[in-house]
Amino acid sequence: MVVGDGSRSGGCGDAGRCVEESLDWHLCCGAIGKRLVAQHWRFSQRVGDHGAAAWWVDVPNFDPMIQVTRTRLAEPGDLATLTACVSRIASSPLPRDRPLWNVHVVDNFLGGTALVARMHHCIADGVALFRVLLSLSDEAQDGRLGAPQQPRPSAPRSLAAL
């Protein structure tokens, strides 16, 4: 997994994971819906903003699949081709009228699939975002979507809570 710090991509964390085989589209969509959006409600919200303040707004009837795109690299499907694709993805802004994340399923990278995830730092940052992304990539022994791990209890918000 490769992760960018967002310093050059408008406050977005960019991450990628490559697998040697072609990923099943329905399995990818199921993992995103069940492990990302259903487990972390922030991924179904957009940012409301009127200049002086910003707040979270629920997106009614949110369909996470509008945040997911699939593309196929042109031949030869090598690292240079993937790098050019990721550069285009990372340089385009996230739409402000939708939740500030997206996932790109990129087929034909060295015969397999690359996943490129973009998430704005206002959703999660650092280790928390890395853990969320890792939760998308585990697998059950039979190759099906395994049960998501239970989230750890959060740390107390202040020393007074101890």
Disulfide bonds with the S-S distance in Angstrom:
none
